[in-house]
Amino acid sequence: MQPGIRTVGGELEGALCALFHTQIAVSAAGRTDAGVHASGQVVSFKSEREFPAGRLALALNATLPDDLSVREAALVESGFSARFDAHERVYEYVILNRPMPSAICARWTHHVHRPIDEALLARAAQDLVGHHDFVAFCGVLPEFGGTARTLNAVEVEREGELVRIRLRAESFIHRMVRIVVGTLVEIATGRRDPEEIPRILASRDRREAGYTAPPAGLFLAGVRYADYDSYARPRLAYAGS
């Protein structure tokens, strides 16, 4: 929630406060920059006042704006945190790969006009999988915790003119996914050498990595817990327009 700025957290907290008639603060599994979407966000909150859990999602959706919705709600054990109890987060980045842009898809995809070799992209991405210092792929350095992360998987698939890049890790650093995607796109379109990823990681220099892909194509698609997985593949209303 940010004073004077419309945010997902602010809208959700406002709706919850209206339903519970008390002040409520939410904790989200992951933060999304302006222009980034979420199809599998998880949020937790505490309240001393009761509300039927089975009716909470329906009641919230009657209050929330059209660009924010709740799929389901459940009671959890005391002390549960959507942020700190997460085992893995899944981000998906969607690219529209064709010569001309789309007015319909512009809000949900990143338009790349050069042909993308998805097999080459997937091959280069494997050099990122594992435990590395991703400082060269970091936008703003974190105050705490350093820049080392374990990237569990990078998966690439094409559906016609749409290319999806899926990244799985317990956590990510600031703009890591968007910088990784920008770098991989440069490799997959022939603007960089396919073997550059190890050199970029070793350089520890943001200037050595590729461009920061725009926020429009990025989705927080899922969060996995010990007994729950919120993954929801982003569905685009794409009709070739």
PyRosetta script that sets phi, psi and omega in degrees:
from pyrosetta import init, pose_from_sequence

init()
pose = pose_from_sequence("MQPGIRTVGGELEGALCALFHTQIAVSAAGRTDAGVHASGQVVSFKSEREFPAGRLALALNATLPDDLSVREAALVESGFSARFDAHERVYEYVILNRPMPSAICARWTHHVHRPIDEALLARAAQDLVGHHDFVAFCGVLPEFGGTARTLNAVEVEREGELVRIRLRAESFIHRMVRIVVGTLVEIATGRRDPEEIPRILASRDRREAGYTAPPAGLFLAGVRYADYDSYARPRLAYAGS")
pose.set_psi(1, 131.0)
pose.set_omega(1, -179.7)
pose.set_phi(2, -130.3)
pose.set_psi(2, 128.7)
pose.set_omega(2, -177.6)
pose.set_phi(3, -57.7)
pose.set_psi(3, 129.9)
pose.set_omega(3, 175.5)
pose.set_phi(4, 77.1)
pose.set_psi(4, 1.5)
pose.set_omega(4, -179.4)
pose.set_phi(5, -125.1)
pose.set_psi(5, 133.8)
pose.set_omega(5, 178.3)
pose.set_phi(6, -76.7)
pose.set_psi(6, 120.7)
pose.set_omega(6, -179.6)
pose.set_phi(7, -131.8)
pose.set_psi(7, 161.2)
pose.set_omega(7, 176.2)
pose.set_phi(8, -60.1)
pose.set_psi(8, -47.5)
pose.set_omega(8, -179.7)
pose.set_phi(9, -60.3)
pose.set_psi(9, -41.6)
pose.set_omega(9, -179.9)
pose.set_phi(10, -65.4)
pose.set_psi(10, -42.4)
pose.set_omega(10, 179.1)
pose.set_phi(11, -64.4)
pose.set_psi(11, -42.9)
pose.set_omega(11, -178.6)
pose.set_phi(12, -67.8)
pose.set_psi(12, -43.5)
pose.set_omega(12, 178.7)
pose.set_phi(13, -62.7)
pose.set_psi(13, -39.3)
pose.set_omega(13, 178.3)
pose.set_phi(14, -61.5)
pose.set_psi(14, -42.9)
pose.set_omega(14, 179.2)
pose.set_phi(15, -66.8)
pose.set_psi(15, -40.1)
pose.set_omega(15, 179.1)
pose.set_phi(16, -66.4)
pose.set_psi(16, -41.4)
pose.set_omega(16, 178.4)
pose.set_phi(17, -61.0)
pose.set_psi(17, -38.5)
pose.set_omega(17, 179.9)
pose.set_phi(18, -67.3)
pose.set_psi(18, -36.9)
pose.set_omega(18, -178.7)
pose.set_phi(19, -76.6)
pose.set_psi(19, -39.2)
pose.set_omega(19, -175.6)
pose.set_phi(20, -93.7)
pose.set_psi(20, -7.9)
pose.set_omega(20, 179.9)
pose.set_phi(21, 55.4)
pose.set_psi(21, 39.8)
pose.set_omega(21, 176.6)
pose.set_phi(22, -159.0)
pose.set_psi(22, 164.1)
pose.set_omega(22, -179.4)
pose.set_phi(23, -74.4)
pose.set_psi(23, 131.3)
pose.set_omega(23, -178.9)
pose.set_phi(24, -133.2)
pose.set_psi(24, 135.8)
pose.set_omega(24, 175.3)
pose.set_phi(25, -115.2)
pose.set_psi(25, 134.2)
pose.set_omega(25, -178.2)
pose.set_phi(26, -101.0)
pose.set_psi(26, 154.1)
pose.set_omega(26, 173.1)
pose.set_phi(27, -122.2)
pose.set_psi(27, 122.7)
pose.set_omega(27, -176.8)
pose.set_phi(28, -101.6)
pose.set_psi(28, 153.1)
pose.set_omega(28, 179.9)
pose.set_phi(29, -67.1)
pose.set_psi(29, -29.3)
pose.set_omega(29, -179.9)
pose.set_phi(30, -156.3)
pose.set_psi(30, 148.3)
pose.set_omega(30, 177.0)
pose.set_phi(31, -91.5)
pose.set_psi(31, 144.7)
pose.set_omega(31, 177.8)
pose.set_phi(32, -122.1)
pose.set_psi(32, 130.9)
pose.set_omega(32, 178.1)
pose.set_phi(33, -66.4)
pose.set_psi(33, 164.6)
pose.set_omega(33, 177.1)
pose.set_phi(34, -56.5)
pose.set_psi(34, 131.2)
pose.set_omega(34, 179.7)
pose.set_phi(35, 91.6)
pose.set_psi(35, -11.3)
pose.set_omega(35, 176.6)
pose.set_phi(36, -88.7)
pose.set_psi(36, 147.6)
pose.set_omega(36, -176.3)
pose.set_phi(37, -109.3)
pose.set_psi(37, 169.2)
pose.set_omega(37, 173.7)
pose.set_phi(38, -141.0)
pose.set_psi(38, 128.2)
pose.set_omega(38, 174.0)
pose.set_phi(39, -111.1)
pose.set_psi(39, -8.9)
pose.set_omega(39, -179.2)
pose.set_phi(40, -140.0)
pose.set_psi(40, 33.7)
pose.set_omega(40, 177.9)
pose.set_phi(41, -64.7)
pose.set_psi(41, 147.6)
pose.set_omega(41, 175.3)
pose.set_phi(42, -125.1)
pose.set_psi(42, 134.8)
pose.set_omega(42, -176.9)
pose.set_phi(43, -130.7)
pose.set_psi(43, 138.6)
pose.set_omega(43, 175.1)
pose.set_phi(44, -122.6)
pose.set_psi(44, 152.7)
pose.set_omega(44, 176.3)
pose.set_phi(45, -156.4)
pose.set_psi(45, 162.8)
pose.set_omega(45, 178.2)
pose.set_phi(46, -118.4)
pose.set_psi(46, 145.6)
pose.set_omega(46, 175.1)
pose.set_phi(47, -149.3)
pose.set_psi(47, 138.8)
pose.set_omega(47, 175.8)
pose.set_phi(48, -80.3)
pose.set_psi(48, -15.3)
pose.set_omega(48, 179.5)
pose.set_phi(49, -96.6)
pose.set_psi(49, 148.4)
pose.set_omega(49, -175.6)
pose.set_phi(50, -94.3)
pose.set_psi(50, 152.3)
pose.set_omega(50, 172.0)
pose.set_phi(51, -152.9)
pose.set_psi(51, 135.7)
pose.set_omega(51, -177.8)
pose.set_phi(52, -58.7)
pose.set_psi(52, 119.1)
pose.set_omega(52, -176.6)
pose.set_phi(53, -61.1)
pose.set_psi(53, -34.0)
pose.set_omega(53, -178.8)
pose.set_phi(54, -67.2)
pose.set_psi(54, -19.7)
pose.set_omega(54, -179.4)
pose.set_phi(55, -107.4)
pose.set_psi(55, -2.3)
pose.set_omega(55, -172.0)
pose.set_phi(56, -66.5)
pose.set_psi(56, -45.6)
pose.set_omega(56, -179.1)
pose.set_phi(57, -60.9)
pose.set_psi(57, -43.7)
pose.set_omega(57, 179.8)
pose.set_phi(58, -62.8)
pose.set_psi(58, -43.6)
pose.set_omega(58, -179.0)
pose.set_phi(59, -66.4)
pose.set_psi(59, -39.9)
pose.set_omega(59, 178.9)
pose.set_phi(60, -65.5)
pose.set_psi(60, -42.9)
pose.set_omega(60, -178.1)
pose.set_phi(61, -67.0)
pose.set_psi(61, -21.6)
pose.set_omega(61, 174.8)
pose.set_phi(62, -75.8)
pose.set_psi(62, -15.3)
pose.set_omega(62, -176.7)
pose.set_phi(63, -107.6)
pose.set_psi(63, -33.9)
pose.set_omega(63, -174.1)
pose.set_phi(64, -71.6)
pose.set_psi(64, 156.3)
pose.set_omega(64, 176.0)
pose.set_phi(65, -68.5)
pose.set_psi(65, 166.6)
pose.set_omega(65, -173.9)
pose.set_phi(66, -64.8)
pose.set_psi(66, -22.6)
pose.set_omega(66, -177.1)
pose.set_phi(67, -94.7)
pose.set_psi(67, 16.2)
pose.set_omega(67, 177.1)
pose.set_phi(68, -144.6)
pose.set_psi(68, 127.9)
pose.set_omega(68, -178.8)
pose.set_phi(69, -142.9)
pose.set_psi(69, 157.2)
pose.set_omega(69, 179.6)
pose.set_phi(70, -113.6)
pose.set_psi(70, 125.8)
pose.set_omega(70, -178.8)
pose.set_phi(71, -81.9)
pose.set_psi(71, -40.6)
pose.set_omega(71, -177.1)
pose.set_phi(72, -159.9)
pose.set_psi(72, 161.5)
pose.set_omega(72, 178.5)
pose.set_phi(73, -141.8)
pose.set_psi(73, 148.2)
pose.set_omega(73, -178.7)
pose.set_phi(74, -153.8)
pose.set_psi(74, 153.9)
pose.set_omega(74, 172.7)
pose.set_phi(75, -80.1)
pose.set_psi(75, 141.0)
pose.set_omega(75, 179.9)
pose.set_phi(76, -128.4)
pose.set_psi(76, 169.6)
pose.set_omega(76, -179.9)
pose.set_phi(77, -65.5)
pose.set_psi(77, 149.2)
pose.set_omega(77, 177.2)
pose.set_phi(78, -59.9)
pose.set_psi(78, 135.2)
pose.set_omega(78, -179.7)
pose.set_phi(79, 95.8)
pose.set_psi(79, -8.2)
pose.set_omega(79, 178.3)
pose.set_phi(80, -65.2)
pose.set_psi(80, 138.4)
pose.set_omega(80, 177.3)
pose.set_phi(81, -127.3)
pose.set_psi(81, 123.8)
pose.set_omega(81, 177.6)
pose.set_phi(82, -59.1)
pose.set_psi(82, -31.7)
pose.set_omega(82, -178.4)
pose.set_phi(83, -81.8)
pose.set_psi(83, -53.5)
pose.set_omega(83, -168.6)
pose.set_phi(84, -84.1)
pose.set_psi(84, -18.8)
pose.set_omega(84, 179.4)
pose.set_phi(85, -92.7)
pose.set_psi(85, 1.0)
pose.set_omega(85, -179.6)
pose.set_phi(86, -71.8)
pose.set_psi(86, 135.8)
pose.set_omega(86, 177.4)
pose.set_phi(87, -93.0)
pose.set_psi(87, -30.9)
pose.set_omega(87, -177.5)
pose.set_phi(88, -158.0)
pose.set_psi(88, 143.5)
pose.set_omega(88, 175.0)
pose.set_phi(89, -117.2)
pose.set_psi(89, 143.0)
pose.set_omega(89, -179.1)
pose.set_phi(90, -120.9)
pose.set_psi(90, 122.6)
pose.set_omega(90, 174.0)
pose.set_phi(91, -111.5)
pose.set_psi(91, 140.6)
pose.set_omega(91, 173.5)
pose.set_phi(92, -119.9)
pose.set_psi(92, 136.9)
pose.set_omega(92, 176.6)
pose.set_phi(93, -117.8)
pose.set_psi(93, 128.2)
pose.set_omega(93, -174.4)
pose.set_phi(94, -112.9)
pose.set_psi(94, 126.4)
pose.set_omega(94, -178.1)
pose.set_phi(95, -116.3)
pose.set_psi(95, 133.4)
pose.set_omega(95, 170.1)
pose.set_phi(96, -93.3)
pose.set_psi(96, 111.9)
pose.set_omega(96, -173.6)
pose.set_phi(97, -110.7)
pose.set_psi(97, 97.2)
pose.set_omega(97, 178.1)
pose.set_phi(98, -164.8)
pose.set_psi(98, 165.2)
pose.set_omega(98, -176.2)
pose.set_phi(99, -60.9)
pose.set_psi(99, -41.3)
pose.set_omega(99, -174.8)
pose.set_phi(100, -107.1)
pose.set_psi(100, 146.9)
pose.set_omega(100, 179.4)
pose.set_phi(101, -74.3)
pose.set_psi(101, 174.4)
pose.set_omega(101, 177.3)
pose.set_phi(102, -124.1)
pose.set_psi(102, 126.0)
pose.set_omega(102, 176.8)
pose.set_phi(103, -67.1)
pose.set_psi(103, -32.3)
pose.set_omega(103, -177.5)
pose.set_phi(104, -73.9)
pose.set_psi(104, -41.4)
pose.set_omega(104, -174.1)
pose.set_phi(105, -91.0)
pose.set_psi(105, -2.1)
pose.set_omega(105, -172.3)
pose.set_phi(106, -58.5)
pose.set_psi(106, -32.6)
pose.set_omega(106, -177.1)
pose.set_phi(107, -76.6)
pose.set_psi(107, -18.6)
pose.set_omega(107, -171.3)
pose.set_phi(108, -117.5)
pose.set_psi(108, -4.4)
pose.set_omega(108, -176.6)
pose.set_phi(109, -138.7)
pose.set_psi(109, 165.1)
pose.set_omega(109, 171.8)
pose.set_phi(110, -105.8)
pose.set_psi(110, 119.9)
pose.set_omega(110, -178.9)
pose.set_phi(111, -82.2)
pose.set_psi(111, 123.0)
pose.set_omega(111, 174.5)
pose.set_phi(112, -120.7)
pose.set_psi(112, 116.2)
pose.set_omega(112, -173.7)
pose.set_phi(113, -83.5)
pose.set_psi(113, -25.5)
pose.set_omega(113, 177.9)
pose.set_phi(114, -74.6)
pose.set_psi(114, 143.5)
pose.set_omega(114, 177.5)
pose.set_phi(115, -60.1)
pose.set_psi(115, 132.5)
pose.set_omega(115, 179.3)
pose.set_phi(116, -99.5)
pose.set_psi(116, 128.8)
pose.set_omega(116, 173.3)
pose.set_phi(117, -90.9)
pose.set_psi(117, 95.9)
pose.set_omega(117, -173.9)
pose.set_phi(118, -66.9)
pose.set_psi(118, -28.7)
pose.set_omega(118, 176.6)
pose.set_phi(119, -67.0)
pose.set_psi(119, -41.1)
pose.set_omega(119, 177.0)
pose.set_phi(120, -66.1)
pose.set_psi(120, -40.4)
pose.set_omega(120, 178.5)
pose.set_phi(121, -60.9)
pose.set_psi(121, -47.2)
pose.set_omega(121, -178.8)
pose.set_phi(122, -64.0)
pose.set_psi(122, -37.7)
pose.set_omega(122, -179.8)
pose.set_phi(123, -66.1)
pose.set_psi(123, -45.5)
pose.set_omega(123, 179.0)
pose.set_phi(124, -64.7)
pose.set_psi(124, -35.0)
pose.set_omega(124, -177.4)
pose.set_phi(125, -64.2)
pose.set_psi(125, -25.8)
pose.set_omega(125, -178.1)
pose.set_phi(126, -65.5)
pose.set_psi(126, -21.9)
pose.set_omega(126, 176.5)
pose.set_phi(127, -72.1)
pose.set_psi(127, -12.5)
pose.set_omega(127, 178.3)
pose.set_phi(128, -91.6)
pose.set_psi(128, -19.8)
pose.set_omega(128, -176.6)
pose.set_phi(129, -70.6)
pose.set_psi(129, 136.1)
pose.set_omega(129, -178.8)
pose.set_phi(130, 117.1)
pose.set_psi(130, -171.1)
pose.set_omega(130, -178.0)
pose.set_phi(131, -92.5)
pose.set_psi(131, 119.1)
pose.set_omega(131, -178.6)
pose.set_phi(132, -142.2)
pose.set_psi(132, 162.3)
pose.set_omega(132, 166.5)
pose.set_phi(133, -86.6)
pose.set_psi(133, 112.3)
pose.set_omega(133, -175.5)
pose.set_phi(134, -96.1)
pose.set_psi(134, 26.6)
pose.set_omega(134, -176.7)
pose.set_phi(135, -59.7)
pose.set_psi(135, -31.0)
pose.set_omega(135, 178.5)
pose.set_phi(136, -69.3)
pose.set_psi(136, -14.3)
pose.set_omega(136, 179.5)
pose.set_phi(137, -112.5)
pose.set_psi(137, 27.0)
pose.set_omega(137, -175.9)
pose.set_phi(138, -112.0)
pose.set_psi(138, 136.0)
pose.set_omega(138, 176.8)
pose.set_phi(139, -78.4)
pose.set_psi(139, -65.9)
pose.set_omega(139, 178.3)
pose.set_phi(140, -118.9)
pose.set_psi(140, 127.3)
pose.set_omega(140, -177.2)
pose.set_phi(141, -62.8)
pose.set_psi(141, 138.3)
pose.set_omega(141, 178.7)
pose.set_phi(142, -69.9)
pose.set_psi(142, 149.9)
pose.set_omega(142, 177.3)
pose.set_phi(143, -69.7)
pose.set_psi(143, -35.1)
pose.set_omega(143, -177.7)
pose.set_phi(144, -134.3)
pose.set_psi(144, 155.1)
pose.set_omega(144, 169.2)
pose.set_phi(145, 93.9)
pose.set_psi(145, -11.8)
pose.set_omega(145, 177.3)
pose.set_phi(146, 75.6)
pose.set_psi(146, -172.6)
pose.set_omega(146, -174.3)
pose.set_phi(147, -119.1)
pose.set_psi(147, 8.1)
pose.set_omega(147, 176.2)
pose.set_phi(148, -79.9)
pose.set_psi(148, 133.7)
pose.set_omega(148, 179.0)
pose.set_phi(149, -142.8)
pose.set_psi(149, 159.1)
pose.set_omega(149, 175.4)
pose.set_phi(150, -109.5)
pose.set_psi(150, 111.7)
pose.set_omega(150, 177.7)
pose.set_phi(151, -89.7)
pose.set_psi(151, 113.8)
pose.set_omega(151, -173.9)
pose.set_phi(152, -74.9)
pose.set_psi(152, -36.4)
pose.set_omega(152, -176.9)
pose.set_phi(153, -164.3)
pose.set_psi(153, 150.6)
pose.set_omega(153, 168.2)
pose.set_phi(154, -130.2)
pose.set_psi(154, 120.0)
pose.set_omega(154, -176.6)
pose.set_phi(155, -119.4)
pose.set_psi(155, 138.3)
pose.set_omega(155, -177.1)
pose.set_phi(156, -127.6)
pose.set_psi(156, 135.7)
pose.set_omega(156, 175.6)
pose.set_phi(157, -148.7)
pose.set_psi(157, 153.6)
pose.set_omega(157, 178.9)
pose.set_phi(158, -119.0)
pose.set_psi(158, 136.7)
pose.set_omega(158, 171.8)
pose.set_phi(159, -124.9)
pose.set_psi(159, 92.2)
pose.set_omega(159, -176.6)
pose.set_phi(160, 63.8)
pose.set_psi(160, -117.5)
pose.set_omega(160, -179.4)
pose.set_phi(161, -90.9)
pose.set_psi(161, 0.5)
pose.set_omega(161, 179.5)
pose.set_phi(162, -100.5)
pose.set_psi(162, 129.2)
pose.set_omega(162, 174.7)
pose.set_phi(163, -113.7)
pose.set_psi(163, 126.4)
pose.set_omega(163, -179.8)
pose.set_phi(164, -110.4)
pose.set_psi(164, 132.7)
pose.set_omega(164, 174.9)
pose.set_phi(165, -118.3)
pose.set_psi(165, 120.4)
pose.set_omega(165, -176.4)
pose.set_phi(166, -113.1)
pose.set_psi(166, 125.4)
pose.set_omega(166, -179.3)
pose.set_phi(167, -119.6)
pose.set_psi(167, 134.5)
pose.set_omega(167, -178.4)
pose.set_phi(168, -122.4)
pose.set_psi(168, 129.2)
pose.set_omega(168, 176.4)
pose.set_phi(169, -160.9)
pose.set_psi(169, 161.6)
pose.set_omega(169, 175.4)
pose.set_phi(170, -64.7)
pose.set_psi(170, -39.7)
pose.set_omega(170, 178.2)
pose.set_phi(171, -155.0)
pose.set_psi(171, 162.2)
pose.set_omega(171, -179.5)
pose.set_phi(172, -129.4)
pose.set_psi(172, 157.7)
pose.set_omega(172, 174.6)
pose.set_phi(173, -96.9)
pose.set_psi(173, 173.9)
pose.set_omega(173, -171.4)
pose.set_phi(174, -57.0)
pose.set_psi(174, 122.3)
pose.set_omega(174, 177.3)
pose.set_phi(175, 59.3)
pose.set_psi(175, 17.9)
pose.set_omega(175, -179.1)
pose.set_phi(176, -58.8)
pose.set_psi(176, -46.4)
pose.set_omega(176, -177.3)
pose.set_phi(177, -63.3)
pose.set_psi(177, -44.7)
pose.set_omega(177, -176.8)
pose.set_phi(178, -67.5)
pose.set_psi(178, -34.4)
pose.set_omega(178, 177.9)
pose.set_phi(179, -75.0)
pose.set_psi(179, -38.8)
pose.set_omega(179, 174.4)
pose.set_phi(180, -59.1)
pose.set_psi(180, -46.9)
pose.set_omega(180, -179.4)
pose.set_phi(181, -62.0)
pose.set_psi(181, -45.4)
pose.set_omega(181, 179.0)
pose.set_phi(182, -58.9)
pose.set_psi(182, -40.2)
pose.set_omega(182, 179.0)
pose.set_phi(183, -67.2)
pose.set_psi(183, -44.3)
pose.set_omega(183, 179.7)
pose.set_phi(184, -65.6)
pose.set_psi(184, -35.8)
pose.set_omega(184, 176.9)
pose.set_phi(185, -64.0)
pose.set_psi(185, -41.0)
pose.set_omega(185, 177.9)
pose.set_phi(186, -62.6)
pose.set_psi(186, -37.2)
pose.set_omega(186, 176.8)
pose.set_phi(187, -68.4)
pose.set_psi(187, -46.2)
pose.set_omega(187, -174.1)
pose.set_phi(188, -72.4)
pose.set_psi(188, -14.8)
pose.set_omega(188, 177.0)
pose.set_phi(189, -105.8)
pose.set_psi(189, 10.6)
pose.set_omega(189, 173.9)
pose.set_phi(190, 83.7)
pose.set_psi(190, 11.5)
pose.set_omega(190, -178.1)
pose.set_phi(191, -92.3)
pose.set_psi(191, -11.1)
pose.set_omega(191, 177.4)
pose.set_phi(192, -136.9)
pose.set_psi(192, 157.6)
pose.set_omega(192, 176.3)
pose.set_phi(193, -70.2)
pose.set_psi(193, 135.9)
pose.set_omega(193, -179.3)
pose.set_phi(194, -61.7)
pose.set_psi(194, -19.7)
pose.set_omega(194, -176.5)
pose.set_phi(195, -96.3)
pose.set_psi(195, 15.1)
pose.set_omega(195, -171.8)
pose.set_phi(196, -79.3)
pose.set_psi(196, -19.5)
pose.set_omega(196, -172.2)
pose.set_phi(197, -56.8)
pose.set_psi(197, -49.0)
pose.set_omega(197, 179.0)
pose.set_phi(198, -58.6)
pose.set_psi(198, -38.1)
pose.set_omega(198, 179.1)
pose.set_phi(199, -65.9)
pose.set_psi(199, -40.7)
pose.set_omega(199, 179.3)
pose.set_phi(200, -63.6)
pose.set_psi(200, -45.3)
pose.set_omega(200, 178.7)
pose.set_phi(201, -59.5)
pose.set_psi(201, -44.5)
pose.set_omega(201, -177.5)
pose.set_phi(202, -68.1)
pose.set_psi(202, -27.7)
pose.set_omega(202, -177.7)
pose.set_phi(203, -68.2)
pose.set_psi(203, -30.5)
pose.set_omega(203, -176.3)
pose.set_phi(204, 55.7)
pose.set_psi(204, 32.9)
pose.set_omega(204, -174.7)
pose.set_phi(205, -128.2)
pose.set_psi(205, 116.8)
pose.set_omega(205, -179.5)
pose.set_phi(206, -56.2)
pose.set_psi(206, -31.1)
pose.set_omega(206, -177.2)
pose.set_phi(207, -67.9)
pose.set_psi(207, -17.6)
pose.set_omega(207, -179.5)
pose.set_phi(208, -83.5)
pose.set_psi(208, -20.0)
pose.set_omega(208, 179.9)
pose.set_phi(209, -85.0)
pose.set_psi(209, 176.6)
pose.set_omega(209, -176.7)
pose.set_phi(210, -81.6)
pose.set_psi(210, -169.6)
pose.set_omega(210, -178.9)
pose.set_phi(211, -70.7)
pose.set_psi(211, 160.4)
pose.set_omega(211, 175.4)
pose.set_phi(212, -85.2)
pose.set_psi(212, 112.1)
pose.set_omega(212, 179.8)
pose.set_phi(213, -60.6)
pose.set_psi(213, 144.9)
pose.set_omega(213, -176.9)
pose.set_phi(214, -65.0)
pose.set_psi(214, 157.5)
pose.set_omega(214, -175.6)
pose.set_phi(215, -68.2)
pose.set_psi(215, -23.1)
pose.set_omega(215, -171.8)
pose.set_phi(216, -56.1)
pose.set_psi(216, -34.4)
pose.set_omega(216, -175.5)
pose.set_phi(217, -85.9)
pose.set_psi(217, -3.2)
pose.set_omega(217, -171.1)
pose.set_phi(218, -97.4)
pose.set_psi(218, 134.0)
pose.set_omega(218, 177.5)
pose.set_phi(219, -129.4)
pose.set_psi(219, 132.6)
pose.set_omega(219, 163.5)
pose.set_phi(220, -79.1)
pose.set_psi(220, 101.6)
pose.set_omega(220, -167.9)
pose.set_phi(221, -92.9)
pose.set_psi(221, -18.5)
pose.set_omega(221, -178.6)
pose.set_phi(222, -173.9)
pose.set_psi(222, 155.4)
pose.set_omega(222, 175.8)
pose.set_phi(223, -135.4)
pose.set_psi(223, 129.5)
pose.set_omega(223, -177.0)
pose.set_phi(224, -107.3)
pose.set_psi(224, 134.0)
pose.set_omega(224, 176.5)
pose.set_phi(225, -120.2)
pose.set_psi(225, -179.4)
pose.set_omega(225, -177.8)
pose.set_phi(226, -58.6)
pose.set_psi(226, -36.5)
pose.set_omega(226, -176.2)
pose.set_phi(227, -132.5)
pose.set_psi(227, 23.3)
pose.set_omega(227, -178.8)
pose.set_phi(228, -158.5)
pose.set_psi(228, 142.4)
pose.set_omega(228, 177.3)
pose.set_phi(229, -135.4)
pose.set_psi(229, 120.3)
pose.set_omega(229, -175.2)
pose.set_phi(230, -91.2)
pose.set_psi(230, 7.7)
pose.set_omega(230, -172.9)
pose.set_phi(231, -52.9)
pose.set_psi(231, 128.7)
pose.set_omega(231, 176.5)
pose.set_phi(232, -140.6)
pose.set_psi(232, 108.7)
pose.set_omega(232, -177.5)
pose.set_phi(233, -60.3)
pose.set_psi(233, 128.8)
pose.set_omega(233, 178.3)
pose.set_phi(234, -61.7)
pose.set_psi(234, 125.3)
pose.set_omega(234, 178.0)
pose.set_phi(235, -103.9)
pose.set_psi(235, 123.5)
pose.set_omega(235, -176.7)
pose.set_phi(236, -104.9)
pose.set_psi(236, 136.4)
pose.set_omega(236, 175.9)
pose.set_phi(237, -80.2)
pose.set_psi(237, 75.4)
pose.set_omega(237, -174.2)
pose.set_phi(238, -109.7)
pose.set_psi(238, 124.8)
pose.set_omega(238, -179.2)
pose.set_phi(239, -129.2)
pose.set_psi(239, 28.8)
pose.set_omega(239, 177.7)
pose.set_phi(240, 73.1)
pose.set_psi(240, 19.4)
pose.set_omega(240, -176.6)
pose.set_phi(241, -89.9)
pose.dump_pdb("model.pdb")
